Amino acid sequence: MSKMRRYVWLAAAAGLALRLFFAWRFPANAGDTAIYDELARNWLDHHVYGLFINGQLTPVDIRAPGYPAFLAAVYVIFGRTRLAVMLVQAVVDVATCFLTAALAARLAPEAARQRVTLAALGLAVSCPFVANYSAVVLTEVPATFFTTLALVVLVRAMENEESAAPGRSLGISLSDWFVGGLLVGLGALVRPEAPLILASVAPVLILQWRRPKDWKKLARVGALAAAGFVLPLLPWGARNWRDFHRAQFLAPRYAELPGEFVPHGFHAWMKTWLVRFRDVYLVAWKLEEEPVDIQDLPASAFDSVEERARVASLLERYNDTLTISPEMDEEFRQLARERTVRHPLRTYLWVPLRRAVTLWFTPRLELLPVSGRLRPVAQRWTEDPVDFSVTVFFGALNVLYVGLALAGVWFALRRRAQLGPGQRLGLELLITFIVLRTALLTQVQTPEPRYVVVCFPAVLALSAMVGARRDSSLRSE
């Protein structure tokens, strides 16, 4: 057996072992776990995609059917246990590691391809930030799988378009563009942000094919990808039109039931100050379930003593009923308007930037029995050195991955001329996807760090490009 083959088998075994370790030692529950599980069971038992609401089984569209369908398939084949789900997710996530290696191979120059591919595989199988989601019933593992597979196919489509001889590109890349769109559509049935993949492809190709002679090709590619994307969403959209008389092709943004009131004003107010994941727990996730204590809000939520008093009055009224009325919601909306008028850059720039930092530079310990707290440093170390050390290690590891990705982009851009046209487009696609997804996530009402987990295969593929710097063919002359 060759050294490369031994390395691949060892990497696969190590990756599976890490994921099984998380499933055995740190199985986790999340707020959405019960919802996905009930949707899958009701679908199997009652043939209704719905939830029991006030004792009545009611069709719903609060979650797209991709992940409940995955759970239902696991339940049918392996039994209705969370252990079965975790084991299948572990295998799927190891497959994602190999897709990450394939993605890196598409970006790497020929002379360094093997080294970059193996580096990406090693980084992927050992990365705990995706691996630990194998141990929880949430969408991250299949969403990451579909995202990575779609990126591999779309990067290959770009390479085929750029390398094909005149008159041959249609036959070479037609299936790739359609299949890429199809994979994005399937991914959208798991996570509603999946269309951002195609949204990232668009500016890359528009810039590349901006000349009139390329417009026909651009239209063809767009039509193929769009057709593939829409195809898996049609049954879901038709079902929602039949049951709810609305064309809902993705999951609702606020996961609301049909006809349920959404406190848009309250969410707008939170967008003027909420940057920490801690505040999601203390405020956003308590809404209409628990009282909200004004003492839990950060000082940045108020611009004056008067404003704090207004918020205190609103929260007191909310705490009496655990309900936000339309009138109360309008008062929160007015607060949001006033805060934005006073400090527009805060709402539209600084808060989103701080949210982006929180999303990317976090220890990612939400599924582990670790506090994630570091301050006051001396006190935290004295009280629980293990907790403190794990938090520091995971935080440093996260910074390392991001730093390696930035270094990989830097090396690739410095030697852009030595990359093929398709490789350059693939590099631009990954960068655009990460930036665009991050920008969108800064605008959601509950910016959870787990939402960028699906970006990690792209991050690790870019990180592996650091391995190409050793290749003599890429050295500056």
C-alpha positions, 0 to 999 in steps of 0.5 A: 500500500502506497504512503498516500493511500495509507495516509488517506485511510488513516485520515478517514479512520481518525476523522471517524474516531473524532466524530464518534468520540463526540457522539459518545462523550458529548451528545448534545441537545438544542432548541430545534432538536425536538422540532425536527424530531417531531416533524420526522416522526409525525411524517412517518406515523401520520403522513402529515408534515406538521406538529401537535399544536394545542393537541391537534396535529397541524401542517406547518412550514416553519422548517423546510423538509430536508432535515426531517426527511433525513431523520425519517430515512435514518429512523426507517433504516436504522431505528428511531434513536438519536444514536443512529442519527449521530452515527450516520451524521459522523459518516456523512461528515467524514465524506464532507472531509473528502469533499473538502480535499477535492475542493482544495485540489480544484484550486491548487496548481498541478505541481502542488496538488497532491500536497494541498489535497492531503493538507486539506484532508488532514485539516478537515478530519481534525477540525472539531468545529464541524465534527462536534455537530455530528453529536447533535440533531441539527442541520449543520452536518447535511447542510455542510455536506450539500454546500461543499459538494455544490462548491466542488461541482460549481468550481469544476463547471467554471474550470470546464468553461474556461478550459473548453475549446470553442464550441465545446463548452456546452457539452462539457459543462452543461451537466455541472451547472445544472447539477450544481444548481440542483445541489443548492436546491437540495441544500435549501431544503435543509438550510434556507441560506443555501441559495447564497452559493448561487448568489456568490457565483453570479458576481464572479461570472458577471465580472468574468463574462462582462463582454457582450460576446460572453453574454450568451454563455452567461445566460445559458449558465444562469438558466441551467443553474436556476433550473436545477435550483428550482426543481427540488423546491417545486414540491415544497412550494406546491405543498405550501400553496395548497395548504397555506395559499402562499408561495413559500419555497424556503423556510420562513425567515422568522420560523413563524406559523401561518398567521402568527404575529412577528415582532419586527419592531423588537427585532429591529431594536435588537439589531441596533445593539445585539452583538454577543451570542450571550445576549441571544440567550438572555433576550432573543430566545426568551421572547414570548417564553420567559421574562426578560430582565433589563439588568441582563441587557448591555449598556450599549442597548441604551443611549441615555438614562431616559431611553433605559427607562423607556425600555424598562417600562416596555419590558415590564409590560412584556413580563406581565404577559410574556407577549409583545402586542402590535402596539408594544412592538411599534414602540420598540420600532420607534426606539430602533428608528431613534437610535438609528437616526442618532447613530446610523453608522452604529446600526449599519456598520459597527454592529454588523462588523462586531457581529461578524467578529463574534460569528468568526472569532469564538471558541465554538463551545456551545455544544460542549460542557464548557463555560467559554468564559475567560474573564477575569483571567486569574479568577477563571484559571483558579476556579476551573483551570480545565474549563479555562484551558479548553476555552483558550485552546478552542479559541486559539484553534479558531483564530488559527484556521481563519489565519491560515485561510487568509494566508492561503488567499494571500499566497494564491493572490500573489501568484494569481498569474500561475493559476489557471482561469478556472482556478482563479474563478474558483478562488474568487467563488470561495472568497465571495461565498464566505464574505456574502454569507457572513454579511447576511448572517450579521442581519439575522435576528439571532446571529449564532456562531454555528451558522458559519460552520458550513463555511469551514470546508471552504475555509479549510480548502483555502488554508491548505493553499498555504502548502502550495507556497513550497512549490518551486513553480510558484516562487516569485521570479 
